[in-house]
Amino acid sequence: MRPTKVPATATLAAQLRESVTRFNRRMRRERGESDLSLSQTSALATLVTQGPKTPSELAACERVKPPSMTRIIAVLEAHGLTSRAQHPTDKRQVIVSATPAGKELVKENRRLREAWLARQLALLSKEQRETLTAAARILDDLSAT
């Protein structure tokens, strides 16, 4: 691996932002065929990973306004990917959950993206994979702050 000059912090920040953005876009293209928008897919994935939520809680997690989340949930429900149940303590509210079909869709999307990434990583040298292993830990640390 060739040595690289370490850029100034602001330059590195811009480079990382651009690289992560491009990488994220590329990963999204590998999610498989779906009628769902990215917002709908993201909301469904949140329900799968974090569990059932009220529409307001889900809107807060996804950083969208409640009326937008209401539309997202309606589409997911129409596709049989989510279901609603009455809130156990507040009868005015509902709880939205991913259905087995919704969980399977999220699982398959992840499998497709991880398979693509594994193929790409296999093309790299051992040193490059070691560098990415260290970078993944650093990115996790950065995102936790």
N, C-alpha and C positions, 0 to 999 in steps of 0.2 A: 504494500500500500504506500502510495506516495505521501510525503508530508504535506500538510496544508497550512497555510497561513491562517492564524486565528483572527477573524474579523473583529472590529469594534462591537461592543454589546448591541448598539442600535442596529448595526448592519446584520449581525447574527439574528437578532429578533425578526427583522424583515425577511431574511432568508428562510428561517424556520417557519414563519407564518405562511409564506408562499409554498414551501415544500409540503407542509402539513395539509394545506388547502388542496393542492394538486393531488396528493396521496388520498385524501378523503374522497375527493370526486371520483378518482379511479376505483376506489373500493366500492363506492355506491353503484358504479356500473356493473359490478360483479354480483349484485344481489339477486339476480334471476328475474324472470318475467313476472310482472305483477301489474294489476290495475291500480295499485295503491300509490299515492303520492309519497314523497319523502316524509312529509309531516305525519301522514297516517301510519307509515311504517315505523317511524320513530315513536309515536304514541303507543303503538302495539308493543314494540320492544320494551318500552318502559313498564308497561303492565306485566309483561312476562318476567322481566328481571326484578322489579320492585314489588310486584303483587298488586292486588286490587286497590283501587283508589276511587275517590269521588271525582266527578268531572272537574271540580275546582282544583283539587289536589293535582290531578293530571295536567290541567292547564298550567299550573304553577311549575311543575316539573319540566314541561315542554316549553315554557316561556311564551305562551300564547294567551290571548284573551279568552275568557270563558265562552263567549258565543262561537269563536272559531273552534274550540274544543268540542262544543256540542255538535257541530257539523262533522268534525273528524270522527267522533264516536258513532254518529249515525251511519256514516259510510262503513266503518268497521263492523258495526252490528248488522248492516244489510248484507255484508259479505260473510256473515256467520263467524267472525273472528273475535268478537267480544259479546258479552252478555251483561245485562243489568240485573241487579237484585236490590231489594229495599235495604237501606242502611239499618243495621241492627239496633241503633240507639236513637237515631233521628229519622223519623218516618217521612220527613220532608225531603230527604236526600236519597240518592241511589249510589250504589257501589258498582263500578265497572270492572269486569274481570276479562282476561283473555280466555277464550274457549280452547279446547284441545286443538282445533284447527288453527287458531291464532298462534298457539305455542309452536305447533309444527311448522307453520310458515316462517316464524322467526328463526327456529332451529335450522331450517333448510337454507334461509338467506345467509346465516352465519357460516354454515358448512360450505356454501358456494364461495363466499368471500375468503374464508380461510384456506380452501383448496387452491384458489388462484394465488393467494399470497405465498403459500408453501411452494408452489411451482416457481414463483419469482425468486424466492429465497434460495432455492436449490441451484439457481444459476450463479449465485454469488460465491466468492471465495470464503474459506473458513474465517479468515481475518475480517472480512466484511460482515459476516454473520455475528462474529464476536462483538464488533463495533455496534451493530444494531441491538444486540442483547444489552449492552451497556446503555445505549441511547434509550431503549425502552424503559429501563429502570429510572433514568434521569427524567424522562417525560412524565412518568408516573409521579415522581417526586414533585415536579413542577405543577402538575395538575392538582395535586393534593393541597397546595397552598392557596 
